Every structure is written in structure tokens, then in C-alpha cells.
Amino acid sequence: MPPTLASLVQHSALKLSVRAGEDRLDRPVRWVHASELVDPVPYMEGGELLLVTATNLDAADPDAMRRYVGRLVGAGIAGIGFAVGVNYDDVPAALVDAARAEGLPLLAVPRRTPFIAIGKAVSEAVAADQYRAVTDGFEAQRDLTRAALAEGPAELLARLATHVDGWAALYDPSGGVIAAAPSWAARRAARLGADAARLAQRRPHTSSVVGDPDAEGGGADDRVELQTIGSGRRAGGVLAVGTAGAPGTAARYAVYSAIALLTLTTERTRSLRAAEQRLGAAVLRMLLSGQSEHARTVAGDLYGALLDAPFRLLVAEAEEAPTEPTGDSPLDLLAEALESAATHAGEPVLVVPDGDGRLVVIAVDGGAAAALSAGYADRQAKEAGVVTGLSAPSGPIATGTAYRQAEQALSVARRRGRALVEHEDLADGSLLPLLADEAVRAFADGMLRALREHDAKGRGDLVDSLRAWLSRHGQWDAAAADLGVHRHTLRYRMRRVEEILGRSLDDPDVRMELWLALKATAGHTLPAPPGSAPPPSSA
């Protein structure tokens, strides 16, 4: 603790006595300043104990003292030390009354106590306080280092919360809470996820202080400091520290130590990352060539758990390169998002740049895959200009098949202008979703144009009649009943369809093409297919 007025009064060698402000002696004393100026305020910073002998002051004038004390209180000084037995035998009553009226501590300094003795006492106490802060800071650093090495980030946060007498939380770059301590702080930390995400978009070594209006007690005393973590162009995470007020020197040492340790534990070096990518590329090549057992051996502890559970294979492609030479590529951002999601879920993930603006990812059918389909694809991938294809759940033996599934899904995503297509969307028993392609629609419009032009001239309802006939598998009575016409009328209309199109409805290929054309052009929507394939004709 820094020196206070109370500690100076209790200092046996100084012999100071209190004349006013007895209830405010807990004020810290930043420094001691002696001045005989009538207005010393321009030379004060606040928090000083001002020592005076009243050489130039009319200390007995009540009006002058009220103005003098009022100016000092406005400057934020800690108190006044008045030397008795120099210009006045005792502290003048006018000064005592003015100090009491303002609540400003007033100390009487006996003649045998030189001002320099008070200055030395304060200086020694300040130095001792700083030494204690540095010592406590180093001890906090050792404690946090032991926690980080033995237990990891979660325990490090728990120790940090103790050292700052508050709470701490770690966020990933998207603002998701990775860990928080104490346990009650998780909910409070979650409310600041958006602030953490915004800060993470800036370069590392940046910070901001935010309030929490929903905090207990109304949030008035809740000060939350956010600090980015990382050493590259982008932050690897964000540390939040919540305290009742601004951290002191020792707490600040602890926070800075935590930032350094979290940077080391959450970020891999470039060489290690490159080595992991080379190993991952080797594992992927073995899987794709059917050497699953060799791949498992090479994967070891790093990727071995990934091959023991069902996984999905993702192929991603960037539409454009970054506009700035120093900017992160869209695929880098995607890789970071998936790795962050996998880390948060406690799952392994294998990320391999495939060259030519492509990225291949193998992730457990869990956290990373769910984050991609539920969050990243909807928000970030579209903005970043990334298209992705995701395979069905697979295993090491069927990796080649999963890769082809992902490439097929990627191709469809590219044609449809979507950020993500999952292979299940293409293999759920229906071809109709594929009809959304503009080329298919153009073909269908051309195929049906003559019939639509015929109907537009009021010469019949050939398109609706064709749709009803096909949906009823060529059954004349059922289709005619749906249309509300006689079956002979329907037979006549179908002959007109054949005449106009120049094609026979007895040909199953013609019926299939007409059915798909009707579906592709039905208001540009994709209604559910009929219960079976395009129907055969019936007489």
C-alpha cells in the first residue's frame, strides 16, 4: 500500500498532530511538496501533502483562507502540513476552520521536525511500496508460469483472477469464451463476446476498457479491460480482466505476464505450424491413396484421435485473393475459424493448404463441422468470398470417396453461388435441388416456350394439362378429374402437345425431360417431387 496521511501521523519520529479532517486520513500521499506561494495550484498534480510556513500567507484572515483552501481542494491535494513555531506559534484558527469546512486534512508540524524529514519518510514509503509491487509482480509471474506449464490456460486464468482480486476470461478471435475464472464469471464474460470479437480484428498489443451494465451492483464498479493476445498480424485471442477499479502495479504485472504466457500457449511458432502442415499433408496423401494404416502410424498423437472417429472432409476454394499484400487470405481466416472451433470443442483438426487457392480440412463430425455449417458459412464465408463443399461422415478407409463427395459439393456450391453445400444435400434421394442452376432453367424455358405461348393466346391449358397427366403417371381418368375436364378433352390436349413439340409422349426420356422442365420453371421454386420417378405412358 502507498503511504497515507494516517501512516505519517503514526510515524513516531515526525510527531505530527491532526487539526482537521480526522476522518480522511486514509488518503494516499503521492508526494510531498513545500511551497510558500499564495496560489501553488499551477505547480501541483494532485495527491500531494503540501507543506507551508505561511511566510506569504495571511493565515489569520478567514476570507483569504477559505479561498486558499478551496483552491487546494479543487486541485486534489491530500492535505496540508503547517509548520508551527516559525511564522505562527500555532495553526491559525482561520486556516483550521477553512480546512474543517472543506473536509481537508490539516496536520501540525512541530518546529523540531524539518520538512525534509517528512519528504524522506514519504519517499521511503513510496519506494518500499513500489518494491513490494515489483516483488509481488514477479511472484505472480512465477505462479502463473507454473500454472500454465502444469495445467494450461484454465488454471492460469484461475490464478490470474486471484492475483487481480477479480475475474478473468479467455476468448477466441470470434468472441467465443474458451475459459473463465471463477466459474461465476462465465456468464458475465459471455456478455462481452461482441466487444472481444471487435478487438480481435485489430492488430495484437491493443486494449480497451469496457463497462458491463448488467454486472452485479449495476456495473458501476465493474471495470473490464480487454487485451489482445498474439504476435502476428491478427490477434489469436482476447484476454478479459474484470476488477473493481484500475489494477495496481502488482496486478498489472500479473496481467502482462498472463498475456505473454497465453500468447505462448495459444499460438504456435511459424516453424512448428509449417511442420504440422507438412505432416498433415503426408497423412492426407496416404489416406487418399488408400494407405490408411500407414496414415494412422504417421499421424501419431497429433492426428491419431482424428482417425479414430467419424470425420468429414472439406474442400474450400477462395474466389479472390486478398486485396492488400499484407492482408490475410480468406482461406487463412477459414482455417483459423475451424481450428478455433475444434480447439474450443476439444477436438483435433487437420488443415492442409492444397495450392491454387484451395484448402483441404479433415475435422471430427462435431465442433468444427457444426461451426462451419451453423455459423461460419452464414456469416464470414460469404463476406470473405470462400466457397466450400463438405462430405458426408466418413472414415480412414473411405477418405477417397469423401474427397470426391466434397469436390462435388464444392462444384455445386460454385454454380449456385452459395458459401457452403453439404454432400447430404445432393444425396438425399432427390435431383430437384440441382434444378436451381440457371443453365437448367434456361433449357427448361426453351423446351416449354412453345406450349406457354400457345396457352397465352387463349387456345387451351396445355402446360397445366401436361403437368396433371405426368403427375398421374399417364392415367387419363385421374388426370382429367384433377383438371375437371372429360378424358377425351385431355387426350386431345396431349396430342396437341406432341404436335407443337414435335416429340412423342410415348418416349420415357421425353416424359422425364418435360417433368424436370416443369419443376425447374415452376415459379423458380423447388416443390417436393412426386412419390416416384417420371411416369410411364398408359393407353
Summary of the structure (lengths in Angstrom):
residues: 539
radius of gyration: 39.3
end to end distance: 101.5
largest distance: 130.7
contacts: 1740
relative contact order: 0.05
helix: 53%
strand: 16%
